[in-house]
C-alpha cells in the first residue's frame, strides 16, 4: 500500500511510528493483543519497517484468563499474517490469579516479563499500542491513589526496550485505522468488565469529566503527564547529583540522617529511593519511601521499616539496609 493510498487515520499511525524510531532500532517487535490499538500499530510498524528496510515481527501473549484464549491468540496470529507478518510468536504466560496485586496487575507483570525476554533474545525494541486515552486513564488512577508525581507522569514514550508511539493518538484514531483497512479487531471482554478499576475510569469517570468540564479532558491529562514527567526527571537528576556530591550521602552502604534531613523533601525522598534501588530493591511505593523517610525526619527510636525484600534501620544516625 503506497503512502498516497493511506487514509487519514492510517497515515497518522504511520507518522507516529516513523517519528518514534531511533537510529538503533534495527528490529521492531509488536506486542499485539488483537485489539484496535495493537492491530493499528502492527499495520503502521509493518508499513514503516518495510519502507525503511528494517526487521519486524510480532508477539501475541496468551494470558490464559479465558477459556478460549488460545483460540483467540491463534486468530490474532492469523490476522497478523494478513498484514504481512511472517514472524509471529504466541507465548503463553502463567498469571497468578490469587496475587495480592489483583488480576489486572498480575497479568501485566506476567506480560512484561515475557516481553522483556523477547526483547533480550532478539536484541529488539518492543512496540506497544498504548494511546492518549490509556495515558489519561493512567494519570487519573495515579491521582486517585495519591501515589505522587512518578505515577502522575504516566507512561513514557520510550523506556529501555519498550516503545509507545501512540501516546498522542486517540483510541478513536486506532479504531478508524482498522475501519480504513477493513480489519476487525478483537473485543476483549475484560475491557468492558466494570469489576476492573480501569474499565470504570474509561466508561464512567472520563466521560463524566468530559460532560461536566467540557471536551479535551483526556488531552489535558496527557499534557499534564508530560509536564510532570519533565519535572520528575529533573528532580531525579538533582537527587542523583546531590547523593554523589553531598558529604555523608556518598556511597551505597549507608545514608547519613543529618545530611539527609537538610535536603528539601522532594530531593530527600528521591535520594532514599535511589539508595534503596542501589541495593537491588524494587516495587517501592510512596508508602515505603515515606516510611523510610520517617526514620530521618521523625526519629523517636522506632524499629525497622519493612520494604519489599529487606528492612531498613537507623543505627548511630545512619540508615542501613538489612
ZIGI-V730009 format. One record per helix or strand of 3 or more residues. SS is the DSSP state (alpha for helix, beta for strand). FROM is the first residue (numbers start at 1). LEN is the number of residues. If there is no record, write none. Layout:
ss:SS from:FROM len:LEN
ss:SS from:FROM len:LEN
//
This chain:
ss:alpha from:3 len:3
ss:alpha from:8 len:13
ss:beta from:27 len:5
ss:alpha from:36 len:17
ss:beta from:55 len:8
ss:alpha from:69 len:14
ss:beta from:88 len:5
ss:alpha from:103 len:20
ss:beta from:125 len:3
ss:alpha from:132 len:14
ss:alpha from:149 len:4
ss:alpha from:171 len:11
ss:alpha from:189 len:4
ss:alpha from:197 len:17
ss:alpha from:217 len:29
ss:beta from:254 len:3
ss:alpha from:257 len:5
ss:alpha from:265 len:14
ss:alpha from:286 len:12
ss:beta from:305 len:3
ss:beta from:310 len:6
ss:beta from:318 len:4
//
